[in-house]
């Protein structure tokens, strides 16, 4: 991969991250503008249009990136016993990060991450829109961005060394975009989550598995 192609991929990922922020903002507009009086169908419709369009674009770019990988390396993989055992281990790892977060908050080792505080505040203002964004929209969008695209900005994804490197970058950036440098405990936990999702994608080569874990994590974090 040439430097120009690498920089072009990075630029595309940055642009798509910006579009993700736009889609999030659009999703809460009906509720904010009407002071919470917007109907559920309107809120759901705006969310569907904003995130549906974004997901279509992300999926198209992801498939374009995969064209430059070795054939049959990435794609659908059946849930066999080996994958099932791996997924159980990843679920337990996610549960451990959530437990550590709870312990850290209870013992005042850390405060609620700024990302989580912002989510909680918006949840009060636009509950339906934020539930849709956090639980339905974020898992597939963020997995396509952080794993499907960011990891494939780097060459030779069929080689273990490069796979470790790209997965580590994905996890570190995931942590930084969810918790700032002034929140080291929260950053470490989000980075650990990102590492779990990256490991899942690297192992299965099927992004649906990391999406499933991400959905489970966000659902539990929001409702439990």
Wavefront OBJ file of the C-alpha trace (Angstrom):
o trace
v 0.000 0.000 0.000
v 1.380 3.412 -0.994
v 1.500 6.411 1.351
v -1.024 8.186 -0.846
v -3.507 5.316 -0.626
v -3.029 5.082 3.158
v -3.644 8.820 3.629
v -6.654 8.626 1.327
v -8.180 5.864 3.440
v -7.518 7.788 6.648
v -9.157 10.885 5.132
v -12.206 8.814 4.158
v -12.503 7.408 7.688
v -12.245 10.900 9.237
v -14.953 12.190 6.874
v -17.219 9.278 7.781
v -16.651 9.911 11.495
v -17.856 13.476 10.867
v -20.955 12.153 9.098
v -21.610 9.930 12.110
v -21.706 13.034 14.328
v -24.085 14.680 11.857
v -26.392 11.644 11.880
v -26.468 11.694 15.685
v -27.349 15.390 15.724
v -30.072 14.963 13.083
v -31.652 12.130 15.081
v -32.330 14.331 18.128
v -33.471 17.409 16.167
v -37.231 16.560 16.090
v -37.338 16.087 19.877
v -35.247 19.164 20.713
v -37.035 21.477 18.257
v -40.507 20.464 19.470
v -39.528 20.385 23.170
v -40.229 16.668 23.387
v -43.564 16.808 21.562
v -42.441 15.019 18.397
v -44.247 11.726 17.870
v -42.468 8.390 18.058
v -43.018 7.749 14.323
v -41.376 11.044 13.385
v -38.394 10.427 15.678
v -37.984 6.861 14.408
v -38.389 7.995 10.795
v -35.722 10.694 11.044
v -33.368 8.242 12.777
v -33.974 5.611 10.090
v -33.233 8.056 7.270
v -30.101 9.492 8.936
v -28.569 6.217 10.079
v -29.870 4.175 7.161
v -28.090 6.456 4.719
v -24.919 6.452 6.818
v -24.887 2.653 7.125
v -25.405 2.248 3.386
v -22.415 4.508 2.722
v -20.259 2.787 5.343
v -21.096 -0.667 4.006
v -20.205 0.437 0.468
v -16.829 1.852 1.549
v -16.155 -1.262 3.656
v -16.779 -3.536 0.696
v -14.467 -1.352 -1.396
v -11.708 -1.699 1.227
v -12.172 -5.472 1.286
v -11.566 -5.665 -2.474
v -7.886 -5.149 -1.749
v -7.642 -7.978 0.800
v -6.953 -11.583 -0.096
v -10.128 -13.322 -1.360
v -12.239 -15.220 1.163
v -10.275 -13.918 4.178
v -13.089 -11.670 5.427
v -16.775 -12.421 5.151
v -19.646 -14.390 6.707
v -18.626 -17.157 9.113
v -20.971 -19.709 10.628
v -21.343 -19.876 14.397
v -19.566 -23.172 15.017
v -18.426 -24.487 18.400
v -15.035 -22.810 18.138
v -16.537 -19.392 17.449
v -19.207 -19.913 20.116
v -16.576 -20.619 22.789
v -14.634 -17.549 21.707
v -17.755 -15.368 21.865
v -18.567 -16.581 25.382
v -15.073 -15.536 26.429
v -15.551 -12.085 24.865
v -18.916 -11.634 26.605
v -17.261 -12.449 29.937
v -14.464 -9.985 29.146
v -17.026 -7.259 28.427
v -18.834 -8.082 31.666
v -15.530 -7.703 33.509
v -14.983 -4.213 32.055
v -18.496 -3.159 33.076
v -17.901 -4.567 36.554
v -14.613 -2.674 36.866
v -16.358 0.498 35.767
v -19.033 0.032 38.421
v -16.438 -0.633 41.110
v -14.434 2.425 40.038
v -17.505 4.638 40.309
v -18.558 3.208 43.674
v -15.079 3.621 45.183
v -14.675 7.075 43.618
v -11.591 6.032 41.665
v -13.115 7.856 38.731
v -16.127 9.896 37.698
v -18.616 9.063 34.988
v -16.885 9.451 31.636
v -17.754 12.693 29.841
v -19.089 10.638 26.948
v -21.469 8.821 29.294
v -22.484 12.065 31.029
v -23.373 13.636 27.685
v -25.345 10.524 26.741
v -27.250 10.617 30.027
v -28.097 14.302 29.579
v -29.368 13.758 26.035
v -31.252 10.676 27.189
v -33.323 12.905 29.477
v -34.040 15.392 26.693
v -34.628 12.959 23.837
v -35.103 9.459 25.310
v -36.407 7.618 22.246
v -33.903 9.195 19.858
v -30.962 8.443 22.142
v -32.040 4.845 22.758
v -32.213 4.362 18.990
v -28.819 6.029 18.484
v -27.020 4.235 21.346
v -28.498 0.755 21.005
v -29.564 0.439 17.358
v -27.358 2.864 15.444
v -24.040 3.015 17.289
v -23.059 -0.696 17.262
v -23.093 -1.247 13.478
v -21.829 2.257 12.660
v -18.953 2.203 15.150
v -17.922 -1.322 14.228
v -17.795 -0.425 10.555
v -15.813 2.722 11.390
v -13.372 1.406 14.012
v -12.979 -2.175 12.815
v -14.246 -2.432 9.259
v -12.582 0.742 7.975
v -9.895 1.915 10.407
v -8.268 -1.509 10.720
v -8.294 -1.888 6.930
v -6.448 1.396 6.479
v -3.335 -0.640 7.231
v -1.922 -3.222 4.796
v -1.588 -6.993 5.035
v -4.561 -7.780 7.262
v -3.871 -11.473 6.611
v -0.568 -11.186 8.521
v -0.602 -11.536 12.306
v 1.815 -8.679 13.028
v -0.136 -6.139 11.013
v -3.412 -7.452 12.420
v -2.167 -6.893 15.982
v -1.003 -3.407 15.042
v -4.230 -2.348 13.327
v -6.329 -3.846 16.151
v -4.296 -1.931 18.734
v -4.723 1.344 16.838
v -8.456 0.671 16.573
v -8.728 0.041 20.333
v -6.670 3.111 21.280
v -8.651 5.443 19.022
v -11.911 3.931 20.268
v -10.825 4.713 23.835
v -9.747 8.269 23.006
v -12.999 9.114 21.231
v -15.086 7.858 24.153
v -13.055 9.280 27.066
v -10.582 12.163 27.110
v -6.921 12.079 28.250
v -8.002 13.634 31.564
v -10.033 10.481 32.320
v -7.354 7.734 32.391
v -9.502 5.117 34.171
v -12.435 5.573 31.783
v -10.050 5.710 28.819
v -8.456 2.423 29.881
v -11.866 0.738 30.138
v -13.055 2.021 26.766
v -9.756 0.972 25.221
v -10.237 -2.494 26.710
v -13.716 -2.624 25.157
v -12.259 -1.551 21.831
v -9.632 -4.292 22.135
v -12.358 -6.872 22.762
v -14.274 -5.773 19.660
v -11.064 -5.670 17.591
v -10.038 -9.136 18.785
v -13.485 -10.455 17.870
v -13.249 -9.049 14.356
v -9.674 -10.256 13.911
v -10.561 -13.760 15.080
v -13.858 -14.281 13.265
v -13.126 -12.131 10.182
v -16.894 -11.467 10.241
v -17.888 -8.009 11.435
v -21.339 -9.186 12.486
v -19.865 -10.802 15.595
v -18.238 -7.600 16.877
v -21.471 -5.747 16.065
v -23.400 -8.240 18.180
v -21.027 -7.774 21.126
v -21.206 -3.999 20.761
v -25.007 -4.105 20.724
v -25.048 -6.293 23.837
v -22.617 -3.981 25.636
v -24.581 -0.811 24.830
v -27.904 -2.418 25.702
v -26.639 -3.524 29.114
v -24.922 -0.180 29.790
v -28.084 1.762 28.959
v -30.760 -0.348 30.595
v -29.057 -2.206 33.467
l 1 2 3 4 5 6 7 8 9 10 11 12 13 14 15 16 17 18 19 20 21 22 23 24 25 26 27 28 29 30 31 32 33 34 35 36 37 38 39 40 41 42 43 44 45 46 47 48 49 50 51 52 53 54 55 56 57 58 59 60 61 62 63 64 65 66 67 68 69 70 71 72 73 74 75 76 77 78 79 80 81 82 83 84 85 86 87 88 89 90 91 92 93 94 95 96 97 98 99 100 101 102 103 104 105 106 107 108 109 110 111 112 113 114 115 116 117 118 119 120 121 122 123 124 125 126 127 128 129 130 131 132 133 134 135 136 137 138 139 140 141 142 143 144 145 146 147 148 149 150 151 152 153 154 155 156 157 158 159 160 161 162 163 164 165 166 167 168 169 170 171 172 173 174 175 176 177 178 179 180 181 182 183 184 185 186 187 188 189 190 191 192 193 194 195 196 197 198 199 200 201 202 203 204 205 206 207 208 209 210 211 212 213 214 215 216 217 218 219 220 221 222 223 224
